[in-house]
Amino acid sequence: MAVQMIVVRWSVSSRGGEGARLRPRVPKGFLLPEGVSGPVVRRVECDEVNGFVPRFCTFEGLRPLENGTPLRLAMEADGVRVFADRNRRATAPPARWLRSGQWLRRRDTSSGRRRDTSSGRRRVGMTVVNVAVVGRPPSNLFPGVPAYGVGSVETWTG
């Protein structure tokens, strides 16, 4: 299993400015390092402060997902069940079942209620999570088109 979590952050005051021009250039999927085998989490951070230049960090195992993603994963013998709501609300959509070779993409945007500790500016964030059930993923997996996409907690597409 391979998971890529892309975290993009910007200030509310940058809307319409240079940040607004650069932000859409952040890909929804980055190349994975060659030879990676799962389970692995590849975290990519892109922040307005550094011009949205990606910073990469790779972790073996799925532990980094416990608090950093809106998804909940349940590993089973013949695949992974992906839940779109970590809190298990009754209104959440049913889980999406991923079998070997399948993957999905989920995007979640925060509302800008957080404040930057150094500047005091309101911050907005977007997290894109790519989840693939593969033993040894090809490096070009996540820049591709997923079998399933999740635009919000309420919708599954694909």
DSSP file with accessible surface (Angstrom, degrees, kcal/mol):
  #  RESIDUE AA STRUCTURE BP1 BP2  ACC     N-H-->O    O-->H-N    N-H-->O    O-->H-N    TCO  KAPPA ALPHA  PHI   PSI    X-CA   Y-CA   Z-CA
    1    1 A M              0   0   17      0, 0.0    39,-1.5     0, 0.0     2,-0.4   0.000 360.0 360.0 360.0 138.3    0.0    0.0    0.0
    2    2 A A  E     -aB  40 132A   0    130,-2.4   130,-2.9    37,-0.2     2,-0.4  -0.994 360.0-172.6-129.3 135.7    1.2    3.5   -0.8
    3    3 A V  E     -aB  41 131A   1     37,-2.3    39,-3.0    -2,-0.4     2,-0.5  -0.994   5.1-166.9-128.2 133.8   -0.2    6.8    0.4
    4    4 A Q  E     -aB  42 130A   0    126,-2.7   126,-3.1    -2,-0.4     2,-0.6  -0.991   4.8-168.0-120.0 124.2    0.7   10.2   -0.8
    5    5 A M  E     -aB  43 129A   1     37,-2.6    39,-3.1    -2,-0.5     2,-0.6  -0.962   1.4-167.6-116.5 115.3   -0.5   13.2    1.3
    6    6 A I  E     -aB  44 128A   1    122,-3.4   122,-2.7    -2,-0.6     2,-0.6  -0.917   3.1-167.8-106.1 119.0   -0.1   16.6   -0.2
    7    7 A V  E     -aB  45 127A   8     37,-3.2    39,-3.0    -2,-0.6     2,-0.4  -0.940   4.6-175.4-112.0 119.3   -0.6   19.5    2.2
    8    8 A V  E     -aB  46 126A   0    118,-3.2   118,-2.7    -2,-0.6     2,-0.4  -0.961   4.4-176.3-116.6 130.5   -1.0   23.0    0.6
    9    9 A R  E     +aB  47 125A  70     37,-2.1    39,-2.3    -2,-0.4     2,-0.3  -0.975   9.4 157.6-130.2 143.6   -1.2   26.1    2.8
   10   10 A W  E     - B   0 124A  18    114,-2.4   114,-3.5    -2,-0.4     2,-0.3  -0.966  39.0-100.7-153.8 165.2   -1.8   29.8    2.0
   11   11 A S  E >   - B   0 123A   1     -2,-0.3     3,-1.3   112,-0.2   112,-0.3  -0.640  23.8-128.4 -91.5 149.5   -3.0   32.9    3.7
   12   12 A V  G >  S+     0   0   31    110,-2.5     3,-1.6    -2,-0.3    -1,-0.1   0.879 108.8  62.2 -60.9 -35.2   -6.5   34.3    3.1
   13   13 A S  G 3  S+     0   0   79    109,-0.4    -1,-0.3     1,-0.3   110,-0.1   0.680  91.4  67.2 -68.4 -14.0   -5.0   37.7    2.3
   14   14 A S  G X   +     0   0   13     -3,-1.3     3,-2.4     2,-0.1     6,-0.9   0.542  69.1 123.3 -84.3  -4.4   -3.1   36.2   -0.7
   15   15 A R  T <  S+     0   0  137     -3,-1.6     3,-0.1     1,-0.3     4,-0.0  -0.353  81.4  14.1 -59.9 130.5   -6.3   35.5   -2.6
   16   16 A G  T 3  S+     0   0   78      1,-0.3    -1,-0.3     2,-0.1    -2,-0.1   0.321 115.5  90.4  86.7  -6.9   -6.1   37.2   -6.0
   17   17 A G  S <> S-     0   0   39     -3,-2.4     4,-1.2    -4,-0.0    -1,-0.3  -0.077 102.0 -61.7-102.6-155.9   -2.4   37.9   -5.6
   18   18 A E  H  > S+     0   0  107      1,-0.2     4,-2.0     2,-0.2     3,-0.4   0.885 131.7  56.3 -60.1 -41.1    0.8   36.1   -6.6
   19   19 A G  H  > S+     0   0    7      1,-0.2     4,-2.6     2,-0.2    -1,-0.2   0.884 103.2  54.5 -59.8 -38.4   -0.1   33.1   -4.3
   20   20 A A  H  4 S+     0   0   26     -6,-0.9    -1,-0.2    -3,-0.3    -2,-0.2   0.813 109.4  48.5 -66.4 -28.3   -3.4   32.7   -6.1
   21   21 A R  H  < S+     0   0  117     -4,-1.2    -2,-0.2    -3,-0.4    -1,-0.2   0.866 117.7  39.3 -77.8 -36.7   -1.4   32.4   -9.4
   22   22 A L  H >< S+     0   0   39     -4,-2.0     3,-1.6     1,-0.2     4,-0.3   0.831 100.5  72.2 -83.3 -33.4    1.1   29.9   -8.1
   23   23 A R  G >< S+     0   0   48     -4,-2.6     3,-2.0     1,-0.3    -1,-0.2   0.878  90.4  57.0 -56.3 -43.4   -1.2   27.7   -6.0
   24   24 A P  G 3  S+     0   0  102      0, 0.0    -1,-0.3     0, 0.0    -2,-0.1   0.699  95.5  69.1 -65.6 -12.9   -3.0   26.0   -8.9
   25   25 A R  G <  S+     0   0  167     -3,-1.6    -2,-0.2    -4,-0.2    -3,-0.1   0.590  71.3 105.5 -79.2 -11.0    0.3   24.8  -10.2
   26   26 A V  S <  S-     0   0   20     -3,-2.0    27,-0.1    -4,-0.3   -18,-0.0  -0.594  77.4-123.7 -69.7 121.8    0.7   22.4   -7.3
   27   27 A P        -     0   0   58      0, 0.0     3,-0.1     0, 0.0    -1,-0.1  -0.238   1.1-134.0 -66.5 156.3    0.1   18.9   -8.8
   28   28 A K  S    S+     0   0  128      1,-0.2     2,-0.3   115,-0.1   -22,-0.1   0.520  95.7  26.1 -84.0  -7.0   -2.6   16.6   -7.3
   29   29 A G  S    S-     0   0    6    114,-0.1     2,-0.3   -24,-0.0    -1,-0.2  -0.949  70.7-159.4-156.8 135.5    0.0   13.8   -7.5
   30   30 A F        -     0   0   24     -2,-0.3   112,-0.4    -3,-0.1     2,-0.1  -0.760  35.5 -89.7-110.1 161.4    3.8   13.7   -7.4
   31   31 A L        -     0   0  104     -2,-0.3   109,-0.2   111,-0.1   108,-0.1  -0.374  40.7-130.9 -64.6 145.4    6.2   11.1   -8.5
   32   32 A L        -     0   0    9    107,-2.5     3,-0.1   106,-0.2    -1,-0.1  -0.674  32.0 -92.6 -91.6 155.3    7.2    8.5   -5.9
   33   33 A P    >   -     0   0   43      0, 0.0     3,-1.2     0, 0.0    -1,-0.1  -0.356  51.9 -95.9 -63.3 148.1   10.8    7.6   -5.2
   34   34 A E  T 3  S+     0   0  158      1,-0.2    -3,-0.0    -3,-0.0     0, 0.0  -0.364 105.3  19.0 -63.6 141.0   12.1    4.7   -7.3
   35   35 A G  T 3  S+     0   0   42      1,-0.2    -1,-0.2   102,-0.2     2,-0.2   0.575  81.3 154.1  79.0  10.6   12.0    1.3   -5.5
   36   36 A V    <   -     0   0   20     -3,-1.2     2,-0.4   101,-0.2    -1,-0.2  -0.493  20.7-171.1 -71.7 135.8    9.5    2.2   -2.8
   37   37 A S        -     0   0   64     -2,-0.2    99,-0.2    99,-0.2    98,-0.1  -0.977  27.3 -58.5-128.8 149.0    7.5   -0.7   -1.5
   38   38 A G  S    S+     0   0   27     97,-2.2   -36,-0.2    -2,-0.4     2,-0.1  -0.201  97.9  49.0 -84.6 172.0    4.5   -0.5    0.9
   39   39 A P  S    S+     0   0   63      0, 0.0    22,-2.8     0, 0.0     2,-0.3   0.496  82.3 139.7 -76.6 139.8    3.2    0.2    3.2
   40   40 A V  E     -aC   2  60A   6    -39,-1.5   -37,-2.3    20,-0.3     2,-0.5  -0.993  40.1-150.6-147.5 146.3    4.6    3.7    2.9
   41   41 A V  E     -aC   3  59A   0     18,-2.8    18,-3.1    -2,-0.3     2,-0.6  -0.992   8.1-165.0-119.4 126.8    3.4    7.3    3.3
   42   42 A R  E     -aC   4  58A  39    -39,-3.0   -37,-2.6    -2,-0.5     2,-0.5  -0.953  10.3-162.8-111.1 110.5    4.9   10.1    1.2
   43   43 A R  E     -aC   5  57A  53     14,-3.2    14,-2.0    -2,-0.6     2,-0.4  -0.846   5.8-172.0 -98.4 131.9    4.1   13.5    2.7
   44   44 A V  E     -aC   6  56A   0    -39,-3.1   -37,-3.2    -2,-0.5     2,-0.5  -0.990   3.2-165.2-124.3 123.6    4.5   16.6    0.4
   45   45 A E  E     +aC   7  55A  40     10,-2.5    10,-1.9    -2,-0.4     2,-0.4  -0.944   8.0 179.4-113.5 130.3    4.2   20.1    1.9
   46   46 A C  E     -a    8   0A   1    -39,-3.0   -37,-2.1    -2,-0.5     2,-0.4  -0.985  10.4-177.8-129.3 118.2    3.7   23.2   -0.3
   47   47 A D  E > > -a    9   0A  20     -2,-0.4     5,-2.8     6,-0.4     3,-1.0  -0.925  35.9-131.5-124.0 143.5    3.4   26.5    1.5
   48   48 A E  G > 5S+     0   0   38    -39,-2.3     3,-2.0    -2,-0.4   -38,-0.1   0.855 105.4  67.5 -55.3 -36.5    2.8   30.0    0.2
   49   49 A V  G 3 5S+     0   0  117      1,-0.3    -1,-0.2   -40,-0.2   -39,-0.1   0.857 108.2  36.5 -57.3 -36.1    5.7   31.2    2.4
   50   50 A N  G X 5S-     0   0   52     -3,-1.0     3,-1.0     3,-0.1    -1,-0.3   0.075 124.2 -97.3-106.4  25.2    8.2   29.3    0.3
   51   51 A G  T < 5 -     0   0   37     -3,-2.0    -3,-0.2     1,-0.2    -2,-0.1   0.762  69.3 -70.7  71.9  22.4    6.5   29.9   -3.1
   52   52 A F  T 3 <S+     0   0   14     -5,-2.8    -1,-0.2     1,-0.2    -4,-0.1   0.719  82.9 161.1  64.0  24.6    4.7   26.5   -3.0
   53   53 A V    <   -     0   0   88     -3,-1.0    -6,-0.4    -6,-0.4    -1,-0.2  -0.625  43.9-113.9 -73.2 126.1    8.0   24.7   -3.6
   54   54 A P        -     0   0   45      0, 0.0     2,-0.4     0, 0.0    -8,-0.2  -0.388  25.7-161.4 -69.9 140.1    7.4   21.1   -2.5
   55   55 A R  E     -C   45   0A 129    -10,-1.9   -10,-2.5    -2,-0.1     2,-0.3  -0.989  15.7-152.3-117.1 129.9    9.1   19.6    0.5
   56   56 A F  E     +C   44   0A  90     -2,-0.4     2,-0.3   -12,-0.2   -12,-0.2  -0.788  20.4 172.0-110.4 145.2    9.1   15.8    0.6
   57   57 A C  E     -C   43   0A  61    -14,-2.0   -14,-3.2    -2,-0.3     2,-0.4  -0.965  14.5-157.2-148.2 130.5    9.3   13.3    3.5
   58   58 A T  E     -C   42   0A  59     -2,-0.3     2,-0.4   -16,-0.2   -16,-0.2  -0.932   8.2-171.4-115.8 133.9    8.8    9.5    3.3
   59   59 A F  E     -C   41   0A  76    -18,-3.1   -18,-2.8    -2,-0.4     2,-0.3  -0.975  20.8-131.4-122.8 137.7    7.7    7.3    6.1
   60   60 A E  E    S+C   40   0A 183     -2,-0.4   -20,-0.3   -20,-0.2     3,-0.2  -0.672  78.1  18.8 -82.3 139.4    7.6    3.5    6.3
   61   61 A G  S    S-     0   0   24    -22,-2.8   -20,-0.2    -2,-0.3    -2,-0.1  -0.141  92.2 -88.7  87.2 172.6    4.3    2.2    7.6
   62   62 A L  S >  S+     0   0   43      1,-0.2     3,-2.1     2,-0.1     4,-0.3   0.358  88.3 109.1-104.6   5.6    1.0    4.0    7.9
   63   63 A R  T >   +     0   0  179      1,-0.3     3,-1.9    -3,-0.2     4,-0.3   0.850  69.0  64.9 -55.1 -39.0    1.4    5.6   11.3
   64   64 A P  T 3> S+     0   0   42      0, 0.0     4,-0.7     0, 0.0     3,-0.4   0.689  93.5  65.1 -61.2 -12.6    1.7    9.2   10.0
   65   65 A L  H <> S+     0   0   12     -3,-2.1     4,-0.7     1,-0.2    -2,-0.2   0.621  74.3  91.0 -82.6 -11.8   -1.9    8.9    8.7
   66   66 A E  H <4 S+     0   0   83     -3,-1.9    -1,-0.2    -4,-0.3    -3,-0.1   0.854 109.5   5.2 -57.5 -38.7   -3.4    8.6   12.2
   67   67 A N  H  4 S+     0   0  154     -3,-0.4    -1,-0.2    -4,-0.3    -2,-0.1   0.545 120.0  69.8-119.8 -11.7   -3.9   12.4   12.7
   68   68 A G  H  < S+     0   0   30     -4,-0.7    -2,-0.1     2,-0.0    -3,-0.1   0.386  90.4  55.4 -96.8   4.9   -3.0   14.0    9.4
   69   69 A T     <  -     0   0    9     -4,-0.7    17,-0.0     2,-0.2   -64,-0.0  -0.979  67.5-134.2-138.7 150.4   -5.7   12.9    7.0
   70   70 A P  S    S+     0   0   26      0, 0.0    16,-0.8     0, 0.0     2,-0.2   0.497  84.3  88.4 -77.1  -2.3   -9.5   13.1    6.8
   71   71 A L        -     0   0    3     14,-0.1     2,-0.4    -6,-0.1    13,-0.2  -0.633  62.1-153.3 -96.5 156.7   -9.5    9.4    5.7
   72   72 A R  E     -H   83   0B  48     11,-2.0    11,-3.2    -2,-0.2     2,-0.4  -0.997  14.6-157.1-125.6 130.8   -9.7    6.3    7.8
   73   73 A L  E     -H   82   0B  43     -2,-0.4     2,-0.5     9,-0.2     9,-0.2  -0.894   9.3-166.6-112.5 138.8   -8.2    3.1    6.3
   74   74 A A  E     -H   81   0B  28      7,-2.5     7,-2.6    -2,-0.4     2,-0.3  -0.959  16.1-146.6-124.0 109.9   -9.1   -0.5    7.3
   75   75 A M  E     +H   80   0B 109     -2,-0.5     2,-0.3     5,-0.2     5,-0.2  -0.596  23.6 175.9 -76.0 133.0   -6.6   -3.1    6.0
   76   76 A E  E >   -H   79   0B  85      3,-2.7     3,-1.4    -2,-0.3    -2,-0.0  -0.865  44.5 -96.0-133.4 168.7   -8.2   -6.4    5.1
   77   77 A A  T 3  S+     0   0  114     -2,-0.3     3,-0.1     1,-0.3    -1,-0.0   0.850 120.5  29.0 -56.3 -40.3   -6.9   -9.6    3.6
   78   78 A D  T 3  S-     0   0   99      1,-0.1    22,-0.4    21,-0.0     2,-0.3   0.118 130.2 -35.9-113.9  24.2   -7.9   -8.8    0.0
   79   79 A G  E <   -H   76   0B   8     -3,-1.4    -3,-2.7    20,-0.2     2,-0.4  -0.992  68.8 -70.2 159.1-160.8   -7.8   -5.0   -0.1
   80   80 A V  E     -HI  75  98B   3     18,-2.5    18,-3.0    -2,-0.3     2,-0.5  -0.994  25.6-144.7-133.5 134.9   -8.4   -1.8    1.8
   81   81 A R  E     -HI  74  97B  83     -7,-2.6    -7,-2.5    -2,-0.4     2,-0.5  -0.888  19.6-158.0 -98.7 124.5  -11.6   -0.2    2.9
   82   82 A V  E     -HI  73  96B   0     14,-3.2    14,-2.9    -2,-0.5     2,-0.4  -0.927   2.8-161.2-110.9 121.6  -11.4    3.6    2.7
   83   83 A F  E     -H   72   0B  46    -11,-3.2   -11,-2.0    -2,-0.5    12,-0.1  -0.852  12.7-149.5-102.1 134.6  -13.8    5.7    4.8
   84   84 A A  S    S+     0   0    1     -2,-0.4     2,-0.4     9,-0.4    -1,-0.1   0.454  84.3  55.6 -83.0   0.7  -14.3    9.3    3.9
   85   85 A D    >   -     0   0    7      8,-0.2     3,-1.3   -13,-0.1    -1,-0.2  -0.930  60.2-164.6-139.5 112.9  -14.9   10.4    7.5
   86   86 A R  T 3  S+     0   0   82    -16,-0.8    -1,-0.1    -2,-0.4   -15,-0.1   0.781  91.8  58.8 -62.4 -28.8  -12.5    9.7   10.3
   87   87 A N  T 3  S-     0   0  126    -17,-0.2    -1,-0.2     1,-0.0     5,-0.0   0.435 102.1-130.0 -87.4  -1.2  -15.2   10.5   12.9
   88   88 A R    <   -     0   0  169     -3,-1.3    -2,-0.1     1,-0.2     2,-0.1   0.847  36.9-177.7  59.2  39.3  -17.6    7.7   11.7
   89   89 A R    >   -     0   0  123      1,-0.1     3,-1.6     2,-0.1    -1,-0.2  -0.394  35.8-123.4 -66.6 149.8  -20.6   10.0   11.4
   90   90 A A  T 3  S+     0   0  110      1,-0.3    -1,-0.1    -2,-0.1    -2,-0.1   0.770 110.7  58.3 -64.8 -24.6  -23.9    8.4   10.4
   91   91 A T  T 3  S+     0   0  126      2,-0.0    -1,-0.3     0, 0.0    -2,-0.1   0.522  81.3 111.1 -84.7  -5.1  -24.2   10.9    7.5
   92   92 A A  S <  S-     0   0   27     -3,-1.6    62,-0.1     1,-0.1     3,-0.1  -0.347  76.6-104.9 -68.7 150.0  -20.8    9.8    6.0
   93   93 A P        -     0   0   25      0, 0.0    -9,-0.4     0, 0.0    -8,-0.2  -0.274  47.7 -84.5 -67.9 161.9  -20.9    8.0    2.7
   94   94 A P        -     0   0  108      0, 0.0   -10,-0.1     0, 0.0   -12,-0.0  -0.260  57.1 -87.9 -63.3 157.4  -20.3    4.3    2.6
   95   95 A A        -     0   0   28    -12,-0.1     2,-0.5    -3,-0.1   -12,-0.2  -0.274  35.9-126.1 -64.9 151.7  -16.7    3.1    2.5
   96   96 A R  E     -I   82   0B  61    -14,-2.9   -14,-3.2    -3,-0.1     2,-0.5  -0.880  20.1-140.5 -99.6 129.4  -15.0    2.7   -0.8
   97   97 A W  E     -I   81   0B  42     -2,-0.5     2,-0.5   -16,-0.2   -16,-0.2  -0.813  15.3-164.9 -93.3 125.3  -13.4   -0.7   -1.3
   98   98 A L  E     -I   80   0B   0    -18,-3.0   -18,-2.5    -2,-0.5     2,-0.2  -0.954   3.5-166.0-112.6 127.1  -10.0   -0.8   -3.0
   99   99 A R    >   -     0   0  129     -2,-0.5     3,-2.3   -20,-0.2    34,-0.3  -0.559  46.4 -57.5-100.8 172.0   -8.6   -4.0   -4.4
  100  100 A S  T 3  S+     0   0  102    -22,-0.4    34,-0.2     1,-0.3    -1,-0.2  -0.180 126.2  19.6 -52.4 131.2   -5.1   -4.7   -5.5
  101  101 A G  T 3  S+     0   0   53     32,-3.8    -1,-0.3     1,-0.3     2,-0.2   0.264 101.3 109.5  91.2 -10.6   -4.0   -2.3   -8.3
  102  102 A Q    <   +     0   0   57     -3,-2.3    31,-2.6    31,-0.3    -1,-0.3  -0.644  41.1 178.0 -96.7 157.3   -6.7    0.3   -7.6
  103  103 A W  E     -D  132   0A  21     29,-0.2    44,-1.4    -2,-0.2    45,-1.3  -0.980  10.4-156.7-151.9 161.1   -6.2    3.8   -6.1
  104  104 A L  E     -De 131 148A   0     27,-2.4    27,-2.5    -2,-0.3     2,-0.4  -0.929   8.9-142.1-136.8 163.9   -8.2    6.8   -5.2
  105  105 A R  E     -De 130 149A  38     43,-1.8    45,-2.4    -2,-0.3     2,-0.4  -0.992  14.7-172.3-126.8 133.9   -7.7   10.5   -4.6
  106  106 A R  E     -De 129 150A   1     23,-2.6    23,-3.0    -2,-0.4     2,-0.4  -0.993   4.4-162.9-129.1 133.4   -9.4   12.6   -1.9
  107  107 A R  E     +D  128   0A 101     43,-2.3     2,-0.4    -2,-0.4    21,-0.2  -0.946   8.7 178.8-116.9 136.1   -9.3   16.4   -1.6
  108  108 A D  E     -D  127   0A  58     19,-2.4    19,-3.1    -2,-0.4     2,-0.4  -0.996   9.0-161.6-137.7 129.5  -10.2   18.3    1.6
  109  109 A T  E     -D  126   0A  65     -2,-0.4    17,-0.3    17,-0.2     2,-0.1  -0.943  11.8-140.4-115.7 131.7  -10.1   22.1    2.0
  110  110 A S        -     0   0   26     15,-3.3    15,-0.2    -2,-0.4    -2,-0.0  -0.463  20.1-121.4 -84.2 164.9  -10.0   23.8    5.4
  111  111 A S        -     0   0   60     -2,-0.1    13,-0.1    13,-0.1    -1,-0.1   0.467  43.6-102.6 -91.5  -4.3  -12.0   27.0    5.9
  112  112 A G  S    S+     0   0    1     11,-0.1    12,-0.2    13,-0.1  -100,-0.1   0.740  79.9 128.9  91.1  21.6   -9.3   29.5    7.0
  113  113 A R        +     0   0  211      9,-0.1     2,-0.2     2,-0.1    11,-0.1   0.665  49.4  90.8 -82.4 -17.1  -10.1   29.5   10.7
  114  114 A R  E     -F  123   0A 159      9,-0.7     9,-3.4     8,-0.0     2,-0.4  -0.537  67.7-144.6 -78.7 148.3   -6.5   28.8   11.7
  115  115 A R  E     -F  122   0A 158      7,-0.3     2,-0.3    -2,-0.2     7,-0.2  -0.915  19.2-115.2-113.8 139.7   -4.1   31.7   12.3
  116  116 A D     >  -     0   0   31      5,-3.0     4,-2.1    -2,-0.4     5,-0.1  -0.531  22.6-140.7 -68.0 130.4   -0.4   31.7   11.4
  117  117 A T  T  4 S+     0   0  149     -2,-0.3    -1,-0.1     1,-0.2    -2,-0.0   0.828  96.4  41.1 -67.6 -29.5    1.5   31.9   14.7
  118  118 A S  T  4 S+     0   0  109      1,-0.1    -1,-0.2     3,-0.1    -2,-0.0   0.895 129.7  22.7 -87.3 -38.7    4.1   34.3   13.4
  119  119 A S  T  4 S-     0   0   65      2,-0.1    -2,-0.2     0, 0.0     3,-0.1   0.658  89.3-132.3-103.0 -19.9    2.1   36.7   11.3
  120  120 A G     <  +     0   0   36     -4,-2.1    -3,-0.1     1,-0.3     2,-0.1   0.474  57.1 143.5  80.0   0.5   -1.4   36.3   12.8
  121  121 A R        -     0   0  131     -6,-0.1    -5,-3.0     1,-0.1    -1,-0.3  -0.435  59.2-104.8 -73.5 147.5   -2.9   35.9    9.3
  122  122 A R  E     - F   0 115A 107     -7,-0.2  -110,-2.5    -2,-0.1  -109,-0.4  -0.525  40.7-148.9 -69.4 137.2   -5.8   33.6    8.7
  123  123 A R  E     -BF  11 114A  23     -9,-3.4    -9,-0.7  -112,-0.3     2,-0.4  -0.852  11.6-160.1-114.7 146.6   -4.6   30.4    6.9
  124  124 A V  E     -B   10   0A   3   -114,-3.5  -114,-2.4    -2,-0.3     2,-0.3  -0.926  13.3-168.0-119.1 146.9   -6.3   28.1    4.5
  125  125 A G  E     -B    9   0A   6     -2,-0.4   -15,-3.3  -116,-0.2     2,-0.4  -0.973  12.9-165.1-137.7 151.2   -5.2   24.6    3.8
  126  126 A M  E     -BD   8 109A  42   -118,-2.7  -118,-3.2    -2,-0.3     2,-0.5  -0.999   7.2-164.0-132.4 134.0   -5.9   21.9    1.3
  127  127 A T  E     -BD   7 108A  26    -19,-3.1   -19,-2.4    -2,-0.4     2,-0.5  -0.986   1.1-168.4-119.7 125.8   -5.0   18.3    1.7
  128  128 A V  E     -BD   6 107A   3   -122,-2.7  -122,-3.4    -2,-0.5     2,-0.5  -0.970   7.8-166.9-110.6 124.8   -4.9   15.8   -1.2
  129  129 A V  E     -BD   5 106A   1    -23,-3.0   -23,-2.6    -2,-0.5     2,-0.5  -0.969   5.2-167.9-117.4 123.3   -4.6   12.2   -0.2
  130  130 A N  E     -BD   4 105A   0   -126,-3.1  -126,-2.7    -2,-0.5     2,-0.5  -0.950   8.0-171.6-107.3 125.1   -3.8    9.5   -2.8
  131  131 A V  E     -BD   3 104A   1    -27,-2.5   -27,-2.4    -2,-0.5     2,-0.4  -0.983   4.5-179.7-122.7 125.7   -4.2    5.9   -1.6
  132  132 A A  E     -BD   2 103A   0   -130,-2.9  -130,-2.4    -2,-0.5     2,-1.1  -0.981  25.9-145.1-128.6 137.6   -3.1    2.9   -3.7
  133  133 A V        +     0   0   19    -31,-2.6   -32,-3.8    -2,-0.4     2,-0.3  -0.822  56.4 124.1 -98.4  89.6   -3.3   -0.8   -3.0
  134  134 A V        -     0   0   25     -2,-1.1   -96,-0.2   -34,-0.2    -2,-0.1  -0.987  57.0-143.6-146.6 145.7   -0.1   -1.9   -4.6
  135  135 A G  S    S+     0   0   57     -2,-0.3   -97,-2.2     1,-0.3    -1,-0.1   0.944  99.3  11.5 -75.2 -49.7    2.9   -3.8   -3.3
  136  136 A R  S    S-     0   0  167    -99,-0.2    -1,-0.3  -134,-0.0   -99,-0.2  -0.845  86.0-151.4-131.5  94.5    5.6   -1.9   -5.3
  137  137 A P        -     0   0    7      0, 0.0  -101,-0.2     0, 0.0  -102,-0.2  -0.366  18.8-114.9 -71.3 142.2    4.1    1.2   -6.9
  138  138 A P    >   -     0   0   69      0, 0.0     3,-1.7     0, 0.0     4,-0.3  -0.454  27.6-118.2 -67.4 149.4    5.5    2.6  -10.1
  139  139 A S  T 3  S+     0   0   24      1,-0.3  -107,-2.5     2,-0.1     3,-0.3   0.818 112.9  53.0 -62.2 -27.2    7.0    6.1   -9.5
  140  140 A N  T 3  S+     0   0  102   -109,-0.2     4,-0.4     1,-0.2    -1,-0.3   0.207  78.5 107.1 -95.1  18.9    4.5    7.7  -11.9
  141  141 A L  S X  S+     0   0   26     -3,-1.7     3,-1.3     1,-0.2    -1,-0.2   0.963  76.1  43.9 -62.5 -55.6    1.4    6.3  -10.2
  142  142 A F  T 3  S+     0   0    0   -112,-0.4    -1,-0.2    -3,-0.3  -111,-0.1   0.733 100.9  64.3 -76.5 -21.4   -0.1    9.3   -8.5
  143  143 A P  T 3  S+     0   0   66      0, 0.0    -1,-0.3     0, 0.0    -2,-0.1   0.677  97.7  80.1 -69.4  -9.3    0.3   11.9  -11.3
  144  144 A G  S <  S-     0   0   31     -3,-1.3    -3,-0.1    -4,-0.4    -2,-0.0   0.113  98.3 -76.6 -80.7-163.9   -2.1    9.7  -13.2
  145  145 A V        -     0   0  132      4,-0.0    -1,-0.1     2,-0.0   -42,-0.1  -0.870  46.9-132.2-102.5 125.7   -5.9    9.4  -13.1
  146  146 A P        -     0   0   27      0, 0.0   -42,-0.2     0, 0.0     3,-0.1  -0.299  13.6-125.2 -74.9 160.3   -7.3    7.5  -10.1
  147  147 A A  S    S+     0   0   48    -44,-1.4     2,-0.3     1,-0.2   -43,-0.2   0.860  99.8  22.1 -66.8 -34.6  -10.0    4.8  -10.3
  148  148 A Y  E     -e  104   0A  42    -45,-1.3   -43,-1.8    10,-0.2     2,-0.3  -0.979  68.7-163.2-135.0 147.8  -12.0    6.9   -7.7
  149  149 A G  E     -eG 105 157A  18      8,-1.9     8,-3.0    -2,-0.3     2,-0.5  -0.953   5.9-157.5-129.2 148.4  -12.0   10.5   -6.7
  150  150 A V  E     +e  106   0A   5    -45,-2.4   -43,-2.3    -2,-0.3     6,-0.2  -0.957  10.5 178.4-126.5 109.9  -13.5   12.2   -3.7
  151  151 A G  E    S-     0   0A  31     -2,-0.5     2,-0.3     4,-0.2    -1,-0.1   0.789  72.9 -11.2 -80.5 -27.7  -14.3   15.9   -4.0
  152  152 A S  E >  S- G   0 155A  38      3,-0.7     3,-1.2   -44,-0.1    -1,-0.2  -0.952  79.9 -88.5-158.9 173.9  -15.7   16.2   -0.5
  153  153 A V  T 3  S+     0   0   22     -2,-0.3   -69,-0.1     1,-0.2    -1,-0.1   0.848 123.4  54.3 -60.2 -30.4  -16.8   14.1    2.4
  154  154 A E  T 3  S+     0   0  141    -62,-0.1     2,-0.4     1,-0.1    -1,-0.2   0.635 105.1  56.1 -80.9 -16.8  -20.2   13.9    0.9
  155  155 A T  E <   -G  152   0A  62     -3,-1.2    -3,-0.7   -71,-0.1     2,-0.4  -0.957  49.3-174.2-128.3 140.1  -19.4   12.6   -2.5
  156  156 A W  E     -     0   0A  42     -2,-0.4     2,-0.3    -6,-0.2    -6,-0.2  -0.983  17.5-171.9-117.4 135.7  -17.5    9.6   -4.1
  157  157 A T  E      G  149   0A  81     -8,-3.0    -8,-1.9    -2,-0.4    -2,-0.0  -0.917 360.0 360.0-123.7 159.6  -17.0    9.6   -7.8
  158  158 A G              0   0   86     -2,-0.3   -10,-0.2   -10,-0.2   -11,-0.1  -0.484 360.0 360.0 116.6 360.0  -15.7    7.0  -10.2
